[in-house]
Amino acid sequence: MDIALEQPARARLITGEEREVSVPAGLRYLSTDPLAVHLDFPGEVSLDGNGATWTFARGLLEAGLRGPAGDGDVHIWPCGDARTVVELHSPHGMALLQFDTPALQRFLVRTYAVVAPGEEDLDAVVERGLSALFDGV
């Protein structure tokens, strides 16, 4: 059975003036994509008015809750005991967001209840990826 988890998460965007602006966000996890988590932002907070989704490894979220983690477009690290920073890089710029650490931890624990770490069905993930890649070929 396919299971989807969703959890609202309030983010605080750190601006260039070192102010915090509250930003609505959502965390999402799909049992059909067990290695990934999705961070969704509504159109009201994106530059083009369309929603934006960032997808990254569930393991990156786990590691970033304990210490600095990530390379490439997504970096995560703890900021004291209560907050976690998520840094997102795109061709259009960079966003620095803070989340309440307990909310991220709750979400991660909920994903483990759906698919335990190490129990991911990688054969199915690879098969779906190859099907998508070669669809119509």
Residue pairs with C-beta under 8 A, 6 or more apart in sequence:
1 31
2 30
2 31
2 32
3 30
3 31
3 114
4 28
4 29
4 30
4 31
5 27
5 28
5 29
5 30
5 107
5 110
5 111
5 114
6 26
6 27
6 28
7 26
7 27
7 28
7 103
7 106
7 107
7 110
8 24
8 25
8 26
8 27
9 25
9 26
9 27
9 39
9 99
9 100
9 103
9 104
9 107
10 22
10 23
10 24
10 25
10 99
10 100
10 103
11 22
11 23
11 24
11 25
11 86
11 97
11 98
11 99
12 20
12 21
12 22
12 23
12 97
12 98
12 99
13 20
13 21
13 22
13 23
13 95
13 96
13 97
14 20
14 96
14 97
14 98
15 21
20 98
23 41
23 45
23 97
24 41
24 42
24 44
24 45
25 39
25 40
25 41
25 97
25 99
26 39
26 40
26 41
27 37
27 38
27 39
27 40
27 104
27 107
28 37
28 38
28 39
28 40
29 36
29 37
29 38
29 58
29 107
29 110
29 111
29 114
30 36
30 38
31 114
31 115
32 124
32 128
33 125
34 58
34 114
34 115
34 120
34 121
34 125
35 57
35 58
35 59
35 120
35 122
35 125
36 55
36 56
36 57
36 58
37 55
37 56
37 57
37 58
37 61
37 107
37 111
38 53
38 54
38 55
39 53
39 54
39 55
39 56
39 86
40 51
40 52
40 53
41 51
41 52
41 53
41 54
42 51
43 49
43 50
43 51
46 52
47 92
54 73
54 74
54 88
56 70
56 73
56 74
58 108
58 111
58 117
59 117
60 69
60 70
60 74
60 76
61 76
61 104
61 108
62 108
62 117
63 69
63 70
63 76
64 70
64 75
64 76
64 77
64 78
64 84
64 86
65 76
65 78
65 84
65 101
65 104
65 105
65 108
66 78
67 77
67 78
68 75
68 76
68 77
69 75
69 76
69 77
70 76
70 87
72 89
73 88
73 89
73 90
74 86
74 87
74 88
74 89
75 85
75 86
75 87
75 89
76 84
76 85
76 86
76 87
77 84
77 85
78 84
78 85
78 101
79 85
79 98
81 101
82 100
82 101
82 102
83 98
83 99
83 100
83 101
84 98
84 99
84 100
84 101
84 104
85 96
85 97
85 98
85 99
86 96
86 97
86 98
86 99
87 94
87 95
87 96
87 97
88 94
88 95
88 97
